[in-house]
């Protein structure tokens, strides 16, 4: 438990102990609203959504997932289980265990793919979808960059060393950040390893299926997108994104004409959702959705 966040646990179909985090939702208002189900990116953890959960505390129940092999979730013996269809099976069991009857799926990057894909099996339970810098039209250059970064090994003696190194590597994605921002980024992405050094908080083997030919396959994203017809959708795009271009967002909006689109200025893939534009867009979307519910 960190601050207002609490921990939840469940078992996967192949016997892994998996983890989620959530903020308190003690108010009657939150109890009668859908759950905000937060799905992180490829190498990210549930901690990415701590600030969002704290900000929405008392108004919305926020459940943030550690996908298998990340954060406090266990690592499988078979690295080939790091594929979307397995993640979806895990999420089905999470939804059951956490008692989630209706939800808004919020997904960043890979989490966006999973948020889309949930429409194939959980369409009736979905009150809305928030896609953070992701859509069916994935840019090849961005996908290649992600493939090149995932699985990279690194370690640092202190958090400041980690923050400075990550800042140098990702400066073009968050050009306006200072040291405090990079420290927060490092704490969400990394952990203290057995030797006392700072290491990435994920199993490097998640790169293995992702780097295979068609290793990102398993979900027809356009079919999943079409299944969201009639579901409120918010698409958040980073101004400098190399994964979701403005043209790609426009194509998605053609498939979902009622989708709301927002661009977060001054950042690349992917927004942290702590940016003022992103926060305002999420608040508006959730307020409108609660009125429909």
C-alpha positions as CSV (number, residue, x, y, z in Angstrom):
1,X,0.0,0.0,0.0
2,X,1.3,3.5,-0.9
3,X,-0.6,6.6,0.3
4,X,-4.2,6.1,-0.6
5,X,-3.6,3.1,-2.8
6,X,-4.5,-0.4,-1.7
7,X,-3.5,-3.8,-3.2
8,X,-5.6,-6.6,-4.7
9,X,-4.6,-10.1,-5.8
10,X,-6.0,-12.8,-8.0
11,X,-4.8,-16.0,-9.7
12,X,-4.4,-16.5,-13.4
13,X,-5.6,-19.5,-15.3
14,X,-2.0,-20.8,-15.4
15,X,-1.4,-20.3,-11.7
16,X,0.3,-16.9,-11.5
17,X,-0.5,-14.6,-8.6
18,X,-1.4,-11.3,-10.3
19,X,-1.8,-7.9,-8.8
20,X,-3.9,-4.7,-9.0
21,X,-3.9,-1.4,-7.2
22,X,-6.9,0.8,-6.5
23,X,-7.8,4.0,-4.8
24,X,-10.6,4.2,-2.2
25,X,-14.1,4.8,-3.5
26,X,-16.1,4.9,-0.2
27,X,-18.7,7.4,-1.4
28,X,-22.2,6.4,-2.5
29,X,-21.5,8.4,-5.7
30,X,-18.5,6.2,-6.6
31,X,-20.3,3.0,-5.7
32,X,-23.0,3.7,-8.3
33,X,-20.6,4.6,-11.1
34,X,-18.7,2.3,-13.4
35,X,-15.2,1.3,-12.3
36,X,-12.3,3.0,-14.1
37,X,-10.2,0.0,-15.2
38,X,-6.6,1.3,-16.0
39,X,-4.4,-0.8,-18.3
40,X,-0.7,0.3,-18.6
41,X,1.7,0.2,-21.5
42,X,4.1,-2.5,-22.5
43,X,6.8,-2.0,-19.9
44,X,4.8,0.0,-17.4
45,X,3.1,-0.8,-14.1
46,X,-0.1,0.1,-12.2
47,X,1.8,2.8,-10.4
48,X,1.4,5.0,-13.6
49,X,-2.2,5.6,-12.5
50,X,-1.6,6.4,-8.8
51,X,-2.0,10.2,-9.3
52,X,-5.1,9.7,-11.4
53,X,-6.7,7.4,-8.7
54,X,-5.8,9.9,-6.0
55,X,-7.3,12.8,-7.9
56,X,-10.5,10.9,-8.5
57,X,-10.7,9.4,-5.0
58,X,-14.2,9.4,-3.6
59,X,-15.8,10.1,-7.0
60,X,-14.7,7.0,-9.0
61,X,-13.4,3.5,-8.1
62,X,-10.1,3.2,-9.9
63,X,-8.6,-0.3,-10.5
64,X,-5.1,-0.3,-12.1
65,X,-3.5,-3.5,-13.4
66,X,0.0,-4.9,-13.2
67,X,0.0,-7.2,-16.3
68,X,1.8,-10.5,-15.8
69,X,5.6,-10.0,-15.6
70,X,5.3,-6.4,-14.4
71,X,5.3,-4.7,-11.1
72,X,4.0,-7.0,-8.3
73,X,2.5,-9.6,-10.6
74,X,4.3,-12.9,-11.0
75,X,6.5,-13.9,-14.0
76,X,5.4,-16.9,-16.0
77,X,7.7,-19.8,-16.9
78,X,6.8,-19.5,-20.6
79,X,7.7,-16.1,-22.1
80,X,5.3,-16.9,-25.0
81,X,2.4,-16.2,-22.6
82,X,3.3,-12.5,-22.9
83,X,0.7,-12.0,-25.7
84,X,-2.6,-10.1,-25.9
85,X,-4.9,-13.1,-25.8
86,X,-3.3,-14.2,-22.5
87,X,-3.5,-10.7,-21.1
88,X,-7.2,-10.7,-22.0
89,X,-7.7,-14.0,-20.2
90,X,-6.0,-12.5,-17.1
91,X,-8.3,-9.4,-17.3
92,X,-11.4,-11.5,-17.5
93,X,-10.4,-13.2,-14.2
94,X,-9.5,-9.8,-12.6
95,X,-12.9,-8.4,-13.6
96,X,-14.6,-11.3,-11.8
97,X,-12.4,-11.3,-8.8
98,X,-12.6,-7.5,-8.2
99,X,-16.4,-7.6,-8.5
100,X,-16.4,-5.2,-11.5
101,X,-19.9,-5.2,-13.1
102,X,-19.5,-2.2,-15.3
103,X,-16.4,-0.3,-16.3
104,X,-14.7,2.3,-18.3
105,X,-11.5,0.9,-19.8
106,X,-8.5,3.4,-19.9
107,X,-5.6,2.0,-21.8
108,X,-2.1,3.5,-22.6
109,X,-0.2,2.1,-25.6
110,X,-0.4,-1.7,-25.2
111,X,-3.2,-1.1,-22.6
112,X,-5.0,0.7,-25.4
113,X,-5.0,-2.4,-27.5
114,X,-6.4,-4.4,-24.6
115,X,-9.0,-1.7,-23.9
116,X,-10.1,-2.0,-27.6
117,X,-10.1,-5.8,-27.4
118,X,-12.2,-6.0,-24.3
119,X,-15.1,-5.0,-26.5
120,X,-15.1,-8.5,-28.1
121,X,-16.0,-10.2,-24.8
122,X,-17.2,-7.5,-22.4
123,X,-19.1,-5.1,-24.7
124,X,-22.2,-5.0,-22.6
125,X,-20.2,-4.2,-19.4
126,X,-18.3,-1.3,-21.0
127,X,-19.6,2.1,-20.1
128,X,-16.8,3.9,-22.1
129,X,-13.2,3.7,-23.3
130,X,-10.3,6.1,-23.0
131,X,-7.4,5.4,-25.4
132,X,-4.2,7.1,-24.4
133,X,-2.1,7.6,-27.5
134,X,-3.2,4.4,-29.2
135,X,-5.4,3.4,-32.1
136,X,-5.8,0.7,-34.7
137,X,-3.6,2.6,-37.1
138,X,-0.2,2.0,-35.4
139,X,2.8,3.8,-37.1
140,X,5.5,1.3,-38.1
141,X,8.3,3.7,-36.9
142,X,6.8,4.0,-33.5
143,X,6.3,0.2,-33.3
144,X,10.0,-0.3,-34.3
145,X,11.2,2.1,-31.6
146,X,9.2,0.2,-28.9
147,X,10.5,-3.1,-30.1
148,X,14.1,-1.7,-29.9
149,X,13.6,-0.4,-26.3
150,X,11.7,-3.3,-24.7
151,X,13.9,-5.9,-22.9
152,X,16.9,-3.6,-22.6
153,X,18.8,-4.3,-19.4
154,X,20.1,-1.5,-17.2
155,X,20.8,-0.7,-13.6
156,X,21.9,2.3,-11.6
157,X,23.3,3.0,-8.1
158,X,20.7,5.6,-7.1
159,X,17.3,6.9,-8.1
160,X,19.0,10.2,-9.2
161,X,21.3,8.2,-11.5
162,X,18.3,6.4,-13.0
163,X,16.3,9.6,-13.4
164,X,19.2,11.4,-15.2
165,X,19.9,8.4,-17.6
166,X,16.2,8.0,-18.4
167,X,15.9,11.7,-19.0
168,X,18.7,11.6,-21.5
169,X,17.2,8.6,-23.3
170,X,13.7,10.0,-23.5
171,X,14.3,13.7,-23.6
172,X,12.5,14.1,-27.0
173,X,9.4,12.5,-25.6
174,X,9.1,14.8,-22.6
175,X,11.2,17.8,-23.6
176,X,9.9,20.1,-20.8
177,X,10.6,17.8,-17.9
178,X,13.0,18.6,-15.0
179,X,14.7,16.3,-12.5
180,X,11.6,15.9,-10.3
181,X,9.6,14.7,-13.2
182,X,12.2,12.2,-14.3
183,X,12.5,10.9,-10.7
184,X,8.7,10.3,-10.7
185,X,9.1,8.5,-14.0
186,X,11.9,6.3,-12.7
187,X,9.9,5.3,-9.6
188,X,7.0,4.2,-11.8
189,X,9.1,2.3,-14.2
190,X,11.8,0.8,-11.9
191,X,12.4,-0.8,-8.5
192,X,15.2,-1.6,-6.1
193,X,16.7,-5.0,-7.1
194,X,18.2,-7.7,-4.9
195,X,21.7,-6.1,-5.0
196,X,20.4,-2.7,-4.0
197,X,20.7,-1.2,-7.4
198,X,17.8,0.3,-9.4
199,X,16.5,-1.9,-12.1
200,X,13.5,-2.1,-14.5
201,X,10.4,-3.4,-12.8
202,X,9.4,-5.9,-15.5
203,X,10.6,-9.3,-16.9
204,X,12.9,-8.6,-19.8
205,X,11.5,-11.7,-21.6
206,X,8.3,-9.7,-22.5
207,X,10.4,-8.7,-25.5
208,X,10.6,-12.2,-26.8
209,X,7.2,-12.7,-28.4
210,X,7.0,-9.0,-29.2
211,X,10.1,-9.3,-31.4
212,X,8.9,-12.4,-33.3
213,X,7.5,-11.9,-36.8
214,X,3.9,-10.7,-36.3
215,X,4.6,-10.9,-32.6
216,X,2.2,-8.0,-32.0
217,X,-0.7,-9.9,-33.7
218,X,-3.6,-11.7,-32.0
219,X,-6.1,-8.8,-32.0
220,X,-7.9,-7.4,-35.0
221,X,-7.8,-3.8,-33.8
222,X,-10.1,-2.4,-36.5
223,X,-12.7,-5.1,-35.8
224,X,-12.4,-4.3,-32.1
225,X,-12.7,-0.6,-32.9
226,X,-15.9,-1.3,-34.9
227,X,-17.3,-3.2,-31.9
228,X,-17.2,0.0,-29.9
229,X,-19.9,1.6,-32.0
230,X,-22.4,3.2,-29.5
231,X,-19.8,3.2,-26.6
232,X,-18.5,6.6,-25.6
233,X,-14.8,6.8,-26.6
234,X,-12.2,9.5,-25.8
235,X,-9.0,9.4,-27.9
236,X,-6.0,11.3,-26.3
237,X,-3.1,11.8,-28.7
238,X,0.4,13.2,-27.9
239,X,1.5,16.0,-30.2
240,X,4.8,14.4,-30.9
241,X,3.5,10.8,-31.0
242,X,5.3,8.3,-33.3
243,X,2.7,5.7,-32.5
244,X,-0.6,7.5,-33.3
245,X,-0.5,10.3,-35.8
246,X,-3.1,12.9,-36.4
247,X,-4.1,11.1,-39.6
248,X,-4.4,7.8,-37.7
249,X,-6.6,9.4,-35.1
250,X,-8.8,10.8,-37.9
251,X,-9.1,7.4,-39.4
252,X,-10.3,6.0,-36.1
253,X,-12.8,8.9,-35.7
254,X,-14.2,8.0,-39.2
255,X,-14.9,4.5,-37.8
256,X,-16.3,6.0,-34.5
257,X,-17.9,9.3,-35.5
258,X,-19.0,10.2,-32.0
259,X,-15.5,9.7,-30.6
260,X,-14.0,12.7,-28.8
261,X,-10.4,13.6,-29.8
262,X,-7.9,15.6,-27.8
263,X,-4.2,16.4,-28.4
264,X,-1.8,16.9,-25.5
265,X,0.8,19.5,-26.5
266,X,4.5,19.3,-26.0
267,X,4.9,15.5,-25.3
268,X,5.5,12.3,-27.3
269,X,4.3,8.7,-26.7
270,X,2.7,8.5,-24.3
271,X,1.1,11.3,-22.2
272,X,1.3,10.6,-18.4
273,X,-2.3,11.8,-18.1
274,X,-1.1,14.3,-15.5
275,X,-0.9,17.0,-18.2
276,X,-3.6,19.7,-17.7
277,X,-5.1,19.1,-21.2
278,X,-5.4,15.3,-20.5
279,X,-6.8,15.8,-17.0
280,X,-9.4,18.2,-18.2
281,X,-10.4,15.9,-21.1
282,X,-10.7,12.9,-18.8
283,X,-12.8,14.9,-16.2
284,X,-15.2,16.1,-18.9
285,X,-15.5,12.7,-20.4
286,X,-16.2,11.0,-17.0
287,X,-18.7,13.8,-16.0
288,X,-20.6,13.4,-19.3
289,X,-20.5,9.6,-18.9
290,X,-21.9,9.7,-15.4
291,X,-24.8,11.8,-16.6
292,X,-25.6,9.1,-19.2
293,X,-25.4,6.3,-16.6
